[in-house]
Amino acid sequence: MVWYMAASPVAPCTSAEPCGTDWPGLGMMVVLVLTPYWVWRQPRLALVGLAAGLVGFAEDGGFTASFGEPYALAYPLAAAFTTAGIVHRLTLAGRQRALALEAAGPVEQPLPAAARTFRRGRFSFGLAVLMLAVAGFGYWQARQLADAYEVRAAGATHLTGRVVAHEEDDDGNDILKVLAEERTHRFATAVPEDFPVDSRVGIVVDGDWAALVAEPYDAFGWELLALIGTAAALAFFANGVDGRTRSARLRRRPLPVLRVLVREDHEDGRTWVFAADDPEALRPILHFHSLHAFEEDEEEDGDGRAADAVDLTKVRQILSGDDPPPPLREGVLYGLPYAGAEVALAARLDADEPEVVVECSFTAVKPAAPGPVTRRPGRPRRKNVQRPLEEVVAAMTPGTGLRVWKAHGFSRGVGLGLLVVQGGGIWAMVDDGPSWHWWWLPLGLPWLISAVATALTWRITADRDGLWVTGAWRVRRVAWDAITSVRDAGDGIRVGTGEGHPDVELSPTGWPWLERRLGREPYAVRSAEEVRALVLRPELRPTEEAPTARQGTPVGPPLVAVSVLWGAAVLLLL
């Protein structure tokens, strides 16, 4: 559809048919923006969006005037292909439900009372109202702009002028110079090709105010705000209705039940479901996000102050990273276990506590199956909990040669991304010549250069006498006896050298969050653990001394020179 809109001929703006706000066209744009999202999340609604898109395509003459053109054929073909894919997905979903119902067996139980009071969709409905208010504000502002023009044009003088020249202002906007009654007027235009030199155009003049009749006002910004707000409001509203419908369907009749084991992910709170005969939690089956459900008349028991103290203690432990890993709990799963299902869960808070809590899913159930991005439950430990030393040593490659840890693919990817940001930032700052924006360069550029240089070329070389640590600006020598600690610090590695001495820190050294998302152990974490093993086990240290060529080279100084040359080139040549 984007190709069709870009390539198909567009009716020019004229004095007889001026270009103003096109609310039906804007409504069609809302549908086109939402349809790809619905193909992903709401396939049934996507069928409605595709049908509406085809109706708009036909209304625009896509099936008649330009149907023989490749850009006109692309949309109906893509819509047909997408429709076939959606029908295929819905058919498979029906078969999955039937198989899940058959596998669940004949045992059914009513939903727990707490789950029957759980209502989904409130948050989505609240966001939908907020986005609808944003869209309404954009619509109101656009109408104000149009009405203000109509009122003023009604009392203005209508003239016909001649286009004498096309120009550009300092901001790159296209300007028309129109001569009418021996006076030259300048008008900004979005499509200067519609007004060739020596053509006649209509204008309205009221004192010092003048407007081009063919393009009377520019409400694009407010139209864009209305478009974004409406699309977001409809998306949130559809999600709320879908969630409310699913939760209502869950309460409608007794449900199949399964004994399971569950554990919360320590990183994102996701609930992982394991088979009841998998006490080691080796093979996850399903995962989803859930919330606790409570009965409407349920009241708190016990001493409220003690409960508050326990909650505050848990909060402090979570913030400091010292909270214990979530336990593997016994539970009962209510509902059919298939992709996209809605389920409820009754489980103990802990193996030692008799209290049973009820949780309801608020995201669709997903199978723990391999895919483009394999999702696995996170390790039941906090990131500052170290692996046992014996486990780290067993995983290390034996040998007495030099050991080197250096920038890898994720780290270099972060560095290249920051380098692009740095180059674009310099361009944006100096492109318009000297201005107050230049003050941002000495404030932000040193940190950005340090981060880019470190991410691209950080290196730790271990030899007989200690570590060579290559950062952004220099190579530091740290003797083995001076090292007091080695740990990963979020997205970096920190080597402690004792009280009164500054730590040696490398940051960033990768993207730990993305590496964990892709099912990999962060390279910086593994590097810190192996360096720590060398500190604690002297017999594992190399027996060689690192030559200069293998100690690393900082690229911070050359990067400063490249940045200066880049800024000079932008300033002088563009």
C-alpha positions as CSV (number, residue, x, y, z in Angstrom):
1,M,0.0,0.0,0.0
2,V,2.9,2.3,0.7
3,W,4.2,1.6,-2.8
4,Y,0.8,2.2,-4.3
5,M,0.4,5.6,-2.5
6,A,3.9,6.7,-3.5
7,A,3.7,5.7,-7.1
8,S,0.1,6.4,-8.1
9,P,-0.7,9.8,-9.6
10,V,-2.1,12.3,-7.1
11,A,-4.6,15.0,-8.0
12,P,-2.9,18.4,-7.8
13,C,-4.1,21.1,-5.5
14,T,-6.0,23.8,-7.4
15,S,-8.0,26.9,-6.5
16,A,-11.1,25.0,-7.6
17,E,-10.3,21.9,-5.5
18,P,-8.0,23.1,-2.7
19,C,-6.1,20.7,-0.4
20,G,-7.3,20.8,3.1
21,T,-7.9,18.2,5.8
22,D,-8.9,14.8,4.4
23,W,-10.6,13.0,7.3
24,P,-11.8,10.0,5.3
25,G,-8.3,9.5,4.0
26,L,-6.9,9.9,7.5
27,G,-9.3,7.2,8.7
28,M,-8.0,4.9,6.0
29,M,-4.5,5.6,7.1
30,V,-5.4,4.6,10.6
31,V,-6.6,1.2,9.3
32,L,-3.4,0.8,7.3
33,V,-1.3,1.6,10.3
34,L,-3.2,-0.9,12.5
35,T,-3.5,-3.8,10.1
36,P,0.2,-4.9,10.3
37,Y,0.0,-4.8,14.1
38,W,-3.3,-6.8,14.0
39,V,-1.7,-9.3,11.7
40,W,0.7,-10.0,14.5
41,R,-1.5,-9.8,17.5
42,Q,-5.2,-9.9,16.5
43,P,-5.5,-12.0,13.3
44,R,-9.3,-11.8,13.2
45,L,-9.3,-8.0,13.3
46,A,-6.5,-8.1,10.7
47,L,-9.0,-9.6,8.2
48,V,-11.3,-6.6,8.8
49,G,-8.4,-4.2,8.3
50,L,-7.4,-6.0,5.0
51,A,-11.0,-5.9,3.8
52,A,-11.3,-2.1,4.6
53,G,-8.0,-1.5,2.9
54,L,-9.3,-3.2,-0.3
55,V,-12.4,-1.1,-0.1
56,G,-10.3,2.0,0.0
57,F,-8.1,0.7,-2.8
58,A,-11.2,0.2,-5.0
59,E,-12.6,3.7,-4.1
60,D,-9.3,5.2,-5.2
61,G,-9.5,3.5,-8.6
62,G,-7.0,0.8,-7.8
63,F,-9.0,-1.9,-9.6
64,T,-9.8,0.3,-12.6
65,A,-7.6,3.2,-13.6
66,S,-4.2,1.9,-12.7
67,F,-4.8,-1.8,-12.1
68,G,-2.3,-2.8,-14.8
69,E,0.6,-1.1,-13.1
70,P,2.9,-3.2,-10.8
71,Y,2.4,-0.8,-7.9
72,A,-1.4,-1.3,-8.2
73,L,-1.1,-5.1,-8.4
74,A,1.1,-5.4,-5.3
75,Y,-1.4,-4.5,-2.7
76,P,-4.2,-7.0,-3.6
77,L,-1.6,-9.7,-4.0
78,A,-0.1,-9.0,-0.7
79,A,-3.5,-8.8,0.9
80,A,-4.5,-12.2,-0.5
81,F,-1.2,-13.7,0.7
82,T,-1.7,-12.3,4.1
83,T,-5.3,-13.4,4.3
84,A,-4.3,-17.0,3.4
85,G,-1.6,-16.9,6.1
86,I,-4.2,-15.7,8.7
87,V,-6.7,-18.3,7.7
88,H,-4.0,-20.9,8.0
89,R,-3.0,-19.7,11.5
90,L,-6.7,-19.7,12.7
91,T,-7.2,-23.2,11.3
92,L,-4.1,-24.5,13.1
93,A,-5.2,-22.7,16.3
94,G,-8.6,-24.6,16.1
95,R,-6.7,-27.9,15.7
96,Q,-4.4,-27.0,18.6
97,R,-7.4,-26.3,20.9
98,A,-9.0,-29.7,19.9
99,L,-5.8,-31.5,20.6
100,A,-5.3,-29.8,23.9
101,L,-8.9,-30.7,24.9
102,E,-8.3,-34.3,24.0
103,A,-5.0,-34.4,25.9
104,A,-6.4,-32.7,29.0
105,G,-8.7,-35.7,29.7
106,P,-12.2,-35.8,31.1
107,V,-11.5,-34.2,34.5
108,E,-12.9,-30.7,34.8
109,Q,-13.2,-28.3,37.7
110,P,-14.8,-24.9,38.2
111,L,-12.6,-21.9,38.3
112,P,-11.5,-20.8,41.8
113,A,-13.6,-18.0,43.3
114,A,-10.7,-15.5,43.2
115,A,-10.2,-16.1,39.5
116,R,-13.9,-15.5,38.7
117,T,-13.5,-11.9,40.0
118,F,-10.4,-11.2,37.9
119,R,-11.1,-8.7,35.1
120,R,-8.8,-8.0,32.3
121,G,-8.7,-5.0,30.1
122,R,-8.9,-2.1,32.6
123,F,-5.4,-0.8,31.9
124,S,-5.9,-1.1,28.1
125,F,-9.2,0.7,28.3
126,G,-7.6,3.5,30.4
127,L,-4.9,3.9,27.8
128,A,-7.4,3.8,25.0
129,V,-9.3,6.7,26.6
130,L,-6.1,8.7,27.1
131,M,-5.1,8.2,23.4
132,L,-8.6,9.0,22.3
133,A,-8.3,12.3,24.2
134,V,-5.0,13.0,22.4
135,A,-6.6,12.2,19.0
136,G,-9.6,14.5,19.9
137,F,-7.2,17.3,20.8
138,G,-5.4,16.9,17.4
139,Y,-8.7,16.9,15.6
140,W,-9.9,20.0,17.5
141,Q,-6.7,21.9,16.7
142,A,-6.9,21.0,13.0
143,R,-10.6,22.2,12.9
144,Q,-9.6,25.4,14.7
145,L,-7.0,26.0,12.0
146,A,-9.5,25.3,9.2
147,D,-12.2,27.4,10.8
148,A,-9.9,30.3,11.4
149,Y,-9.0,30.3,7.7
150,E,-12.6,30.1,6.6
151,V,-13.6,33.1,8.7
152,R,-10.7,35.3,7.6
153,A,-11.0,34.3,4.0
154,A,-14.7,35.2,3.9
155,G,-13.8,38.8,4.6
156,A,-10.6,38.9,2.6
157,T,-10.0,40.1,-1.0
158,H,-9.9,37.3,-3.6
159,L,-7.2,37.8,-6.2
160,T,-5.6,35.9,-9.1
161,G,-1.9,36.1,-9.3
162,R,1.0,34.8,-11.5
163,V,3.7,32.5,-10.2
164,V,7.0,34.3,-11.0
165,A,9.6,32.2,-9.2
166,H,10.3,29.1,-7.0
167,E,12.6,29.6,-4.0
168,E,13.8,27.9,-0.8
169,D,14.0,29.6,2.5
170,D,16.8,29.0,5.1
171,D,15.1,25.9,6.5
172,G,14.8,24.3,3.1
173,N,11.1,24.9,2.6
174,D,9.7,25.5,-0.9
175,I,8.5,29.0,-1.5
176,L,6.2,30.4,-4.3
177,K,6.6,34.0,-5.3
178,V,3.2,35.2,-6.7
179,L,2.7,38.6,-8.3
180,A,-0.8,40.0,-7.9
181,E,-1.8,43.7,-8.5
182,E,1.8,44.8,-8.6
183,R,2.6,43.3,-5.3
184,T,4.7,40.2,-4.6
185,H,3.5,37.6,-2.1
186,R,5.5,34.6,-0.8
187,F,3.8,31.3,0.1
188,A,5.1,28.1,1.5
189,T,4.0,25.1,-0.5
190,A,4.4,21.3,-0.1
191,V,4.2,20.5,-3.8
192,P,5.8,23.3,-5.9
193,E,5.4,21.1,-9.0
194,D,1.7,21.9,-9.0
195,F,2.4,25.6,-9.6
196,P,4.8,26.0,-12.5
197,V,6.2,29.4,-13.3
198,D,3.8,31.7,-15.2
199,S,0.8,29.7,-14.1
200,R,-2.2,31.5,-12.5
201,V,-3.2,30.9,-8.9
202,G,-5.9,32.2,-6.6
203,I,-4.9,34.0,-3.4
204,V,-6.8,35.7,-0.6
205,V,-5.4,38.9,0.9
206,D,-6.5,40.7,4.1
207,G,-4.0,43.5,4.9
208,D,-0.6,42.0,5.6
209,W,-2.1,38.5,5.7
210,A,-2.3,36.4,2.5
211,A,-3.0,32.7,1.8
212,L,-2.8,30.5,-1.2
213,V,-6.3,29.2,-2.1
214,A,-5.0,25.9,-3.3
215,E,-3.1,25.2,-0.1
216,P,-4.8,27.5,2.5
217,Y,-3.3,26.1,5.7
218,D,-1.0,23.4,7.0
219,A,-2.6,21.1,9.5
220,F,-0.2,18.2,8.9
221,G,1.1,18.2,12.5
222,W,-2.3,18.1,14.1
223,E,-3.5,15.5,11.6
224,L,-0.5,13.3,12.4
225,L,-1.3,13.7,16.1
226,A,-4.9,12.6,15.5
227,L,-3.7,9.7,13.4
228,I,-1.3,8.4,16.0
229,G,-3.8,8.9,18.8
230,T,-6.6,7.2,17.0
231,A,-4.5,4.2,15.9
232,A,-3.2,3.8,19.5
233,A,-6.6,4.2,21.0
234,L,-8.1,1.5,18.7
235,A,-5.2,-0.8,19.4
236,F,-5.5,-0.5,23.1
237,F,-9.3,-0.8,22.9
238,A,-9.1,-3.9,20.8
239,N,-6.6,-5.4,23.3
240,G,-8.9,-4.6,26.2
241,V,-11.9,-6.1,24.5
242,D,-9.9,-9.2,23.6
243,G,-8.6,-9.6,27.1
244,R,-12.1,-9.1,28.6
245,T,-13.6,-11.6,26.2
246,R,-11.0,-14.2,27.0
247,S,-11.4,-13.8,30.8
248,A,-15.2,-14.1,30.4
249,R,-14.8,-17.3,28.3
250,L,-12.6,-18.7,31.0
251,R,-15.3,-18.3,33.6
252,R,-18.1,-19.6,31.5
253,R,-17.8,-23.4,32.3
254,P,-15.8,-25.9,34.3
255,L,-12.2,-26.2,32.9
256,P,-9.8,-29.1,32.3
257,V,-7.1,-29.1,35.1
258,L,-3.5,-30.3,35.1
259,R,-1.0,-30.7,37.9
260,V,2.1,-28.8,37.1
261,L,5.2,-27.2,38.5
262,V,5.7,-23.5,38.1
263,R,8.5,-21.0,38.6
264,E,8.7,-17.2,38.1
265,D,11.6,-15.9,36.0
266,H,13.9,-13.8,38.1
267,E,14.5,-11.3,35.3
268,D,11.1,-10.4,33.9
269,G,8.6,-12.0,36.2
270,R,7.4,-14.4,33.5
271,T,5.7,-17.6,34.8
272,W,7.2,-20.8,33.4
273,V,5.2,-24.0,33.5
274,F,6.9,-27.5,33.8
275,A,5.4,-30.9,33.8
276,A,4.6,-32.4,37.2
277,D,7.2,-35.2,36.7
278,D,10.0,-32.7,36.0
279,P,11.2,-31.8,39.5
280,E,14.5,-30.5,38.2
281,A,12.7,-28.0,35.9
282,L,14.7,-29.0,32.9
283,R,12.0,-28.9,30.2
284,P,9.7,-25.9,30.2
285,I,6.4,-26.3,28.5
286,L,4.6,-23.0,28.6
287,H,5.2,-19.4,29.7
288,F,3.0,-16.4,30.3
289,H,2.8,-13.3,32.5
290,S,0.3,-13.5,35.4
291,L,-1.2,-11.4,38.2
292,H,-2.6,-12.5,41.6
293,A,-6.4,-12.6,41.8
294,F,-8.3,-12.0,45.0
295,E,-11.9,-12.5,46.1
296,E,-13.8,-9.2,46.3
297,D,-14.6,-9.7,50.0
298,E,-11.1,-11.0,50.9
299,E,-9.5,-9.1,53.8
300,E,-6.0,-9.1,55.1
301,D,-5.4,-11.2,58.3
302,G,-2.7,-10.8,60.9
303,D,-0.6,-7.8,61.9
304,G,-0.6,-5.2,59.1
305,R,2.6,-3.6,60.4
306,A,4.5,-6.9,60.3
307,A,3.3,-7.6,56.8
308,D,4.4,-4.1,55.7
309,A,7.8,-4.8,57.3
310,V,8.2,-8.0,55.4
311,D,7.2,-6.3,52.1
312,L,9.7,-3.5,52.7
313,T,12.4,-6.1,53.4
314,K,11.6,-7.9,50.2
315,V,11.7,-4.6,48.3
316,R,15.2,-3.8,49.7
317,Q,16.4,-7.3,48.8
318,I,15.2,-7.0,45.3
319,L,16.7,-3.6,44.8
320,S,20.1,-4.7,46.2
321,G,20.0,-8.0,44.2
322,D,20.1,-10.2,47.3
323,D,16.6,-11.6,47.2
324,P,16.5,-15.5,47.0
325,P,15.7,-17.1,43.7
326,P,12.0,-17.9,43.1
327,P,11.2,-21.5,44.2
328,L,9.8,-24.2,42.0
329,R,6.2,-24.6,43.2
330,E,3.4,-27.2,42.8
331,G,0.3,-25.9,41.2
332,V,-2.9,-26.7,39.3
333,L,-3.4,-25.2,35.8
334,Y,-7.0,-24.4,34.8
335,G,-7.7,-24.2,31.1
336,L,-6.5,-25.7,27.9
337,P,-2.7,-25.4,27.5
338,Y,-2.2,-24.3,23.9
339,A,-0.6,-21.3,22.2
340,G,-2.7,-18.1,22.7
341,A,-4.8,-19.6,25.5
342,E,-6.1,-17.9,28.7
343,V,-5.3,-19.9,31.8
344,A,-5.5,-19.6,35.6
345,L,-3.1,-21.1,38.1
346,A,-3.6,-22.1,41.8
347,A,-0.2,-22.7,43.5
348,R,1.5,-22.4,46.8
349,L,3.6,-19.3,47.5
350,D,6.4,-21.6,48.7
351,A,7.0,-25.3,49.3
352,D,7.0,-24.7,53.0
353,E,3.8,-22.5,53.1
354,P,0.4,-24.1,53.0
355,E,-1.3,-20.9,51.6
356,V,-2.5,-21.2,48.0
357,V,-2.7,-18.2,45.8
358,V,-4.6,-17.9,42.5
359,E,-3.0,-16.2,39.5
360,C,-4.6,-15.4,36.1
361,S,-2.7,-14.9,32.9
362,F,-2.7,-11.4,31.4
363,T,-0.7,-12.3,28.3
364,A,-1.4,-15.1,25.9
365,V,0.1,-18.5,26.7
366,K,3.1,-19.3,24.6
367,P,4.8,-22.6,24.1
368,A,8.5,-23.0,25.2
369,A,9.5,-24.2,21.7
370,P,12.5,-23.3,19.7
371,G,12.1,-20.4,17.3
372,P,14.0,-17.5,15.7
373,V,14.6,-16.2,19.3
374,T,14.7,-19.2,21.7
375,R,13.1,-18.1,25.0
376,R,14.2,-20.1,28.1
377,P,13.6,-19.5,31.7
378,G,16.4,-17.4,33.3
379,R,18.7,-19.0,35.7
380,P,17.3,-18.9,39.2
381,R,19.9,-16.6,40.5
382,R,20.6,-12.9,40.6
383,K,23.2,-11.5,38.4
384,N,25.6,-10.6,41.2
385,V,25.6,-14.2,42.5
386,Q,28.8,-15.8,41.3
387,R,29.1,-19.3,39.9
388,P,31.1,-21.7,42.0
389,L,34.8,-21.4,41.3
390,E,35.1,-25.1,40.4
391,E,32.4,-24.8,37.8
392,V,34.2,-21.8,36.2
393,V,37.6,-23.6,36.2
394,A,36.1,-26.7,34.7
395,A,34.7,-24.7,31.8
396,M,38.0,-22.9,31.0
397,T,40.3,-24.2,28.3
398,P,43.4,-25.7,29.9
399,G,46.8,-24.2,29.0
400,T,49.7,-22.0,30.2
401,G,49.7,-19.5,27.4
402,L,48.4,-16.0,27.4
403,R,44.7,-15.6,28.1
404,V,42.9,-12.8,26.2
405,W,39.3,-11.5,26.6
406,K,38.4,-8.8,24.1
407,A,35.5,-7.1,22.3
408,H,33.2,-9.5,20.7
409,G,30.2,-9.3,18.3
410,F,27.7,-7.8,20.7
411,S,30.2,-5.3,22.0
412,R,31.3,-4.2,18.6
413,G,27.6,-3.9,17.6
414,V,27.0,-1.6,20.5
415,G,30.1,0.4,19.5
416,L,29.1,0.8,15.9
417,G,25.6,1.9,17.0
418,L,27.1,4.5,19.3
419,L,29.5,5.6,16.5
420,V,26.5,6.2,14.2
421,V,24.8,8.2,17.0
422,Q,28.0,10.2,17.5
423,G,28.4,11.0,13.8
424,G,24.8,12.0,13.5
425,G,25.0,14.1,16.6
426,I,28.0,16.0,15.3
427,W,26.3,16.5,12.0
428,A,23.2,17.9,13.6
429,M,25.1,20.2,15.9
430,V,27.4,21.9,13.3
431,D,25.4,21.6,10.1
432,D,23.7,25.0,10.7
433,G,26.9,26.8,11.6
434,P,28.0,28.3,15.0
435,S,25.1,28.3,17.5
436,W,24.4,27.6,21.2
437,H,23.9,24.0,20.2
438,W,27.7,23.6,20.1
439,W,27.8,23.7,23.9
440,W,26.4,20.2,23.8
441,L,29.5,18.9,22.1
442,P,32.0,19.3,25.1
443,L,29.3,18.0,27.4
444,G,28.3,14.8,25.7
445,L,31.1,14.0,23.2
446,P,33.8,12.9,25.7
447,W,31.5,10.3,27.2
448,L,30.3,9.1,23.8
449,I,33.9,8.8,22.4
450,S,34.9,6.8,25.5
451,A,32.0,4.5,25.2
452,V,32.5,3.9,21.5
453,A,36.3,3.3,21.9
454,T,35.7,0.9,24.8
455,A,33.0,-1.1,23.1
456,L,34.9,-1.5,19.9
457,T,38.4,-2.4,21.2
458,W,38.3,-3.3,24.9
459,R,40.8,-6.0,25.8
460,I,42.1,-7.8,28.9
461,T,45.3,-9.8,28.5
462,A,46.5,-12.0,31.4
463,D,50.2,-12.9,31.5
464,R,52.7,-14.1,34.1
465,D,52.8,-10.9,36.2
466,G,49.2,-9.6,36.0
467,L,46.6,-8.0,33.7
468,W,46.9,-5.6,30.8
469,V,43.6,-3.8,30.6
470,T,42.9,-1.8,27.5
471,G,40.3,0.9,27.7
472,A,39.4,3.9,25.6
473,W,42.4,6.1,26.4
474,R,45.3,3.9,27.7
475,V,46.5,0.4,28.6
476,R,46.7,-0.1,32.4
477,R,49.0,-2.6,34.1
478,V,47.5,-4.4,37.2
479,A,49.7,-6.8,39.0
480,W,48.1,-10.0,40.4
481,D,49.0,-9.0,44.0
482,A,47.2,-5.7,43.6
483,I,43.8,-7.2,42.5
484,T,41.3,-7.5,45.3
485,S,38.2,-8.3,43.3
486,V,36.9,-8.9,39.7
487,R,33.2,-8.6,38.9
488,D,30.8,-7.8,36.1
489,A,29.2,-4.4,36.7
490,G,26.0,-4.4,34.6
491,D,27.3,-3.8,31.1
492,G,31.0,-3.7,32.1
493,I,33.8,-5.3,34.0
494,R,35.4,-3.8,37.1
495,V,38.8,-4.8,38.6
496,G,39.2,-3.7,42.2
497,T,42.6,-2.7,43.4
498,G,42.1,-2.1,47.0
499,E,41.1,0.8,49.2
500,G,42.7,4.1,48.3
501,H,43.3,3.1,44.7
502,P,40.9,3.7,41.8
503,D,39.2,0.6,40.3
504,V,39.9,-0.3,36.7
505,E,36.6,-0.4,34.8
506,L,35.6,-1.2,31.3
507,S,32.2,-0.1,30.1
508,P,30.4,-0.9,27.9
509,T,31.6,-4.4,27.1
510,G,28.4,-5.7,25.3
511,W,24.7,-5.8,25.7
512,P,23.9,-8.3,28.5
513,W,20.1,-7.9,28.3
514,L,20.0,-8.9,24.6
515,E,22.5,-11.7,25.1
516,R,20.3,-13.2,27.8
517,R,17.3,-12.7,25.6
518,L,19.0,-14.7,22.9
519,G,19.7,-17.5,25.3
520,R,23.4,-16.8,25.7
521,E,25.5,-16.1,28.7
522,P,26.8,-12.5,28.6
523,Y,30.4,-12.5,27.5
524,A,31.4,-9.9,30.1
525,V,30.0,-12.1,32.9
526,R,32.0,-15.1,31.7
527,S,35.1,-13.0,31.2
528,A,34.9,-11.6,34.7
529,E,34.4,-15.0,36.2
530,E,37.5,-16.4,34.4
531,V,39.7,-13.5,35.4
532,R,38.5,-14.0,39.0
533,A,39.4,-17.7,38.7
534,L,43.0,-16.7,37.7
535,V,43.2,-14.3,40.7
536,L,42.1,-17.0,43.1
537,R,44.0,-19.9,41.5
538,P,47.6,-18.8,40.8
539,E,48.4,-22.2,39.3
540,L,46.1,-21.4,36.4
541,R,47.9,-18.2,35.4
542,P,49.9,-18.0,32.2
543,T,53.7,-18.6,32.4
544,E,54.5,-16.1,29.6
545,E,55.0,-12.4,29.5
546,A,52.7,-10.5,27.1
547,P,54.6,-8.8,24.2
548,T,53.7,-5.2,23.4
549,A,51.7,-6.3,20.3
550,R,49.3,-8.3,22.5
551,Q,48.7,-5.8,25.2
552,G,46.1,-3.9,23.2
553,T,45.9,-0.5,21.7
554,P,43.4,2.2,22.9
555,V,41.5,4.0,20.0
556,G,40.2,6.9,22.0
557,P,42.8,9.5,20.8
558,P,42.5,8.5,17.1
559,L,38.7,8.7,17.5
560,V,38.9,12.2,18.8
561,A,40.9,13.2,15.6
562,V,38.3,11.5,13.4
563,S,35.5,13.3,15.2
564,V,37.2,16.6,14.7
565,L,37.8,15.9,11.0
566,W,34.2,14.8,10.6
567,G,32.9,18.0,12.2
568,A,35.1,20.1,10.1
569,A,34.0,18.3,6.9
570,V,30.3,18.8,7.8
571,L,30.9,22.5,8.6
572,L,33.0,23.4,5.6
573,L,31.6,21.2,2.8
574,L,27.9,20.9,3.5
